[in-house]
Amino acid sequence: MNWALIGASTIAGQYIADAIRAQAAGEIIWVVSGSQARATSFANAHGIANTTSDLDQALQDPRVDAVYISSTNEKHHAQALAAIAAGKHVLCEKPLATTLVDAIDIVGAANAAGVMFATNHHLRCAGSIQAIAALVADGTIGQVLSMRIFHAVHLPEHLRGWRLDNPVAGGGVIPDLTVHNADVARFVLGEDPQNVSAQMGVSGMGQGVEDSAMSVWMMPSGAMVLSHDSFTHPFAKSGIEVHGTKGSIIAKGVLGQDPEGTIELTTKDGQQNIPFAKHSLYVETVRRFVQAAAGQGAPAATGLDGVKSLAVALAVREAARSGIRQKIDYGDRA
């Protein structure tokens, strides 16, 4: 599979380029950026032959089989539709769009065109998250009563741009981190949140967008999920707790981009550390995407998964804005 990178982003440079090259075959042929200078700099740093600020130029190259979209959020919709119309498979960063209508539009277009479309919810591919999901699925902790996802971190300086001051581009901690929490909760618990209550605010970084948020989600089973997201916590550790009638799972440091962290299981038999696979989250994401495009299985996170995580995040923001609990609108896709 040959690729074009749409967006000369940090994540593309730090993780996705190597993940693509870790596959058995294929290469990165193009990098596209709104800035030709940025595209050229990125290409020089990562050994990519062709650069452009004209998306159509890359999409018209018949050698390109797939695109990875990691531009700012407000660009995803138009770029994904253009790639789909050109017959390219698409791996798109979360959130898929800034509105639910646009996200559903993308997924519908991909289905109609018969191309593979997937969301880069990379945490599903973490050995730690998979181990937690397995413990829940096999009944080790019994009926789940509650889940806590704490994703309060300190946003690195090199990422402190549009995320902190540009609501039009999709800035704010909710579209950046709450969407991840939503997908993790859906993946681990195997059900979709029904309604949310929330608060959001500015605690040190945000300028025109929220930089911290807390929300509580009610699940169909009766379990409750507490989600805490922030860009402003320099000493906090991310993690997940899942509490059930027969045990509790306490996982720390497992919501990052690398295979790190610990998982502790407590039951009536005592405490034990749970081992988990330490493979690259992004290599696994790309591997499953390539296989799915070849008709072998499904991607780690589908387009529908991306729609649903966005729906949760949008409901969290509206609940926080209005002070009113929100029923989550999945656009009839739940």
Protein Blocks (a to p, Z undefined) as FASTA:
>chain_A
ZZddehjafklmmmmmmmmmmpmbdcdfbdcdfblklmmmmmmmnopabdcfbfklmmmp
mkbmbdcdfbdfklmmmmmmmmmmnopacdddddfblbfklmmmmmmmmmmnopacdddd
fklmpmklmmmmmmmmnomnopafbdcddfbdcddfklmmmkmmpmknopajklmmmmmm
mmmmmmmnopacfbdcdddddehlaghiafbdcdddddfkopacdddddfklmkbccddd
dddfkbccddehklbfbdedjdddddfkbccdddddfbdfklmmmmmmmmmmnopajdfb
dfklmmmmmmmmmmmmmmmmnopacdddehhpZZ
